Amino acid sequence: MSSMPGNFPMRDGGALGQGAAPANKRLDLKALRLAVHGWWLGNPLVYKPDNADLDAYTRELASAGAASGTLILGDNIHGAESVPASRDLVRAVLILRLPVSQLSAALLGETAARSVATVAHESIGCSCALEGQWDVVIRHDDALDTVCHVSVDVREDGAFLSLQLAFAPLWTAGQRDGGTATPLLERSDWREVLLARVLHTLDIRLKALSPA
């Protein structure tokens, strides 16, 4: 049995066509909220699909007293009218109110990156490595595909943990010989499920690191 936390039932109309490419569409907010319901990370959840400056918005929320575990999602990564936004790139920023002396920025970043790598391996079967300061990559011979870039910004009103996820490399890595995909990628909500699993895994690991 898989060690992956969380139970994600198939929604109606769930299967993608064989060999289909990742859908260039906004995340299903309802599905994601249901997937993270009852967990610390992802509650509350704010979706800003057309807001390029998530950092400024996150700081405003934190200054206004947003709870620890608040998740702000955005998928307008480029932030320029001349460059169309790619829905295969999603940025997730978490507001974490944790004692910096007990949970350092370095430990936060590494824990998040390793959580992404674990979920990618258990959900899709790809082998990931950590490069530089918390980049999660898939190696292809002499090339590297970045799956997630993790960054941490520690301020007086909390730590901001950012995950920039690239779904296209994960989709490619999950394709089997013969044109079939791993079970997760056959679901229409595979991006939402993958993100929820990352949040669940990170939730569990951060609680294990934090003092009671």
C-alpha positions as CSV (number, residue, x, y, z in Angstrom):
1,M,0.0,0.0,0.0
2,S,1.2,3.5,-0.8
3,S,2.5,5.6,2.0
4,M,1.1,8.7,0.4
5,P,-1.1,10.7,2.8
6,G,-4.6,11.7,1.8
7,N,-7.5,10.1,0.0
8,F,-8.4,11.6,-3.4
9,P,-11.5,9.9,-5.0
10,M,-12.0,10.3,-8.8
11,R,-14.4,13.0,-9.7
12,D,-17.0,12.6,-12.5
13,G,-15.5,12.7,-15.9
14,G,-12.1,12.1,-14.4
15,A,-10.0,10.2,-17.0
16,L,-7.9,12.1,-19.5
17,G,-7.5,10.7,-23.0
18,Q,-4.6,8.4,-23.6
19,G,-1.5,10.5,-24.4
20,A,-3.2,13.8,-23.7
21,A,-1.0,16.8,-22.8
22,P,-1.3,18.7,-19.5
23,A,-4.4,21.0,-19.7
24,N,-3.5,24.7,-19.9
25,K,-6.3,25.8,-17.6
26,R,-6.8,27.2,-14.2
27,L,-6.7,24.9,-11.2
28,D,-10.0,23.5,-9.9
29,L,-10.2,25.4,-6.7
30,K,-13.1,23.3,-5.3
31,A,-11.3,20.1,-5.8
32,L,-8.1,21.5,-4.2
33,R,-10.1,22.8,-1.2
34,L,-11.7,19.4,-0.7
35,A,-8.3,17.7,-0.9
36,V,-6.7,19.9,1.8
37,H,-9.8,20.1,4.1
38,G,-8.9,19.5,7.7
39,W,-5.2,20.0,7.2
40,W,-3.0,22.8,8.5
41,L,-1.4,23.8,5.3
42,G,-3.8,25.1,2.7
43,N,-6.4,26.5,5.1
44,P,-7.4,29.0,4.3
45,L,-6.7,28.9,0.6
46,V,-6.6,32.0,-1.6
47,Y,-6.4,31.7,-5.4
48,K,-5.1,34.7,-7.4
49,P,-4.9,33.4,-11.0
50,D,-4.2,36.7,-12.6
51,N,-2.1,38.3,-9.8
52,A,1.6,38.4,-10.9
53,D,2.9,39.8,-7.6
54,L,2.1,37.1,-5.1
55,D,4.9,38.3,-2.8
56,A,3.3,41.7,-2.2
57,Y,-0.2,40.1,-1.8
58,T,1.2,37.6,0.7
59,R,2.9,40.2,2.7
60,E,-0.4,42.2,2.9
61,L,-2.3,39.1,4.1
62,A,0.4,38.4,6.7
63,S,0.4,42.0,8.0
64,A,-3.4,41.8,8.2
65,G,-3.1,38.7,10.5
66,A,-3.5,35.8,8.2
67,A,-3.3,32.5,10.0
68,S,-0.3,30.2,9.8
69,G,-0.9,27.7,7.1
70,T,-2.6,30.2,4.7
71,L,-1.9,29.2,1.1
72,I,-1.9,31.7,-1.8
73,L,-1.9,30.3,-5.3
74,G,-1.1,32.0,-8.5
75,D,-0.5,30.7,-12.1
76,N,0.5,34.0,-13.9
77,I,4.1,33.2,-13.5
78,H,5.5,35.5,-16.2
79,G,3.7,38.6,-15.1
80,A,4.0,40.4,-18.4
81,E,1.3,41.1,-21.0
82,S,3.7,40.3,-23.8
83,V,4.3,36.8,-22.4
84,P,1.2,34.6,-22.0
85,A,0.8,33.0,-18.6
86,S,1.5,29.3,-18.5
87,R,-1.0,27.2,-16.5
88,D,1.6,24.4,-16.4
89,L,3.5,26.6,-13.9
90,V,1.8,27.2,-10.5
91,R,3.2,29.1,-7.6
92,A,2.1,28.3,-4.1
93,V,3.1,30.6,-1.2
94,L,2.6,29.5,2.4
95,I,2.4,31.8,5.4
96,L,4.1,30.0,8.3
97,R,4.3,31.6,11.7
98,L,7.0,29.4,13.3
99,P,9.8,30.3,15.7
100,V,12.8,31.1,13.5
101,S,15.2,30.0,16.2
102,Q,13.6,26.5,16.2
103,L,12.9,26.0,12.5
104,S,15.4,27.8,10.3
105,A,14.9,29.0,6.7
106,A,17.4,26.4,5.5
107,L,15.5,23.6,7.2
108,L,12.2,24.9,5.8
109,G,13.5,25.0,2.3
110,E,15.1,21.6,2.4
111,T,12.1,20.0,4.0
112,A,9.8,21.5,1.3
113,A,12.1,20.4,-1.5
114,R,12.4,16.9,-0.2
115,S,8.6,16.7,0.2
116,V,8.1,17.6,-3.5
117,A,10.7,15.0,-4.5
118,T,9.0,12.3,-2.4
119,V,5.6,13.0,-3.8
120,A,6.9,13.1,-7.4
121,H,8.5,9.7,-6.8
122,E,5.6,8.0,-5.1
123,S,2.9,9.5,-7.3
124,I,4.5,9.4,-10.7
125,G,7.5,7.2,-10.3
126,C,10.2,9.7,-11.4
127,S,13.5,9.9,-9.5
128,C,14.2,13.5,-8.4
129,A,17.3,15.1,-7.0
130,L,18.0,18.4,-5.2
131,E,20.2,20.9,-6.9
132,G,21.6,24.2,-5.7
133,Q,19.4,25.9,-3.0
134,W,16.3,23.7,-3.1
135,D,15.6,23.1,-6.7
136,V,14.0,19.8,-7.4
137,V,15.1,18.3,-10.7
138,I,14.7,15.3,-12.9
139,R,17.8,14.1,-14.6
140,H,17.7,13.0,-18.3
141,D,21.1,11.9,-19.4
142,D,23.1,15.2,-19.4
143,A,20.0,17.4,-19.1
144,L,18.0,18.6,-16.1
145,D,14.4,19.5,-15.9
146,T,13.3,21.6,-13.0
147,V,10.2,20.3,-11.3
148,C,10.0,22.8,-8.4
149,H,11.9,25.8,-7.2
150,V,11.7,26.5,-3.5
151,S,12.4,29.8,-1.8
152,V,12.0,31.0,1.8
153,D,11.7,34.6,3.0
154,V,11.8,35.0,6.8
155,R,10.3,38.3,8.1
156,E,9.1,39.6,11.4
157,D,5.5,38.6,10.7
158,G,6.3,35.1,9.6
159,A,8.1,32.9,7.1
160,F,7.0,32.8,3.5
161,L,7.6,29.5,1.8
162,S,7.3,29.6,-1.9
163,L,6.9,26.5,-4.2
164,Q,7.0,27.1,-8.0
165,L,5.9,23.9,-9.5
166,A,6.4,22.9,-13.2
167,F,3.9,20.3,-14.2
168,A,5.0,19.6,-17.8
169,P,8.3,17.8,-16.8
170,L,6.3,15.7,-14.4
171,W,3.8,14.8,-17.1
172,T,6.6,13.8,-19.4
173,A,8.3,11.7,-16.7
174,G,5.1,9.9,-16.0
175,Q,4.5,8.6,-19.5
176,R,5.1,4.9,-19.9
177,D,6.3,3.0,-22.9
178,G,3.4,2.4,-25.3
179,G,1.9,5.9,-24.7
180,T,0.1,5.2,-21.4
181,A,0.5,7.3,-18.3
182,T,0.9,6.4,-14.7
183,P,-2.4,6.2,-12.8
184,L,-2.3,9.7,-11.4
185,L,-1.8,11.3,-14.8
186,E,-4.9,9.6,-16.1
187,R,-7.0,11.8,-13.8
188,S,-8.3,15.2,-15.0
189,D,-7.5,16.6,-11.5
190,W,-3.9,15.3,-11.4
191,R,-2.4,18.7,-10.8
192,E,-4.7,19.4,-7.9
193,V,-4.1,15.9,-6.4
194,L,-0.3,16.3,-6.8
195,L,-0.3,19.7,-5.1
196,A,-2.5,18.4,-2.3
197,R,-0.2,15.5,-1.7
198,V,2.8,17.9,-1.5
199,L,1.0,20.0,1.1
200,H,0.0,16.9,3.1
201,T,3.5,15.5,3.1
202,L,5.0,18.9,4.0
203,D,2.3,19.4,6.7
204,I,3.3,16.1,8.4
205,R,7.1,16.8,8.2
206,L,6.8,20.3,9.5
207,K,4.7,19.2,12.5
208,A,7.3,16.5,13.2
209,L,10.1,19.1,13.2
210,S,8.2,21.7,15.3
211,P,8.1,21.6,19.1
212,A,4.8,20.5,20.6
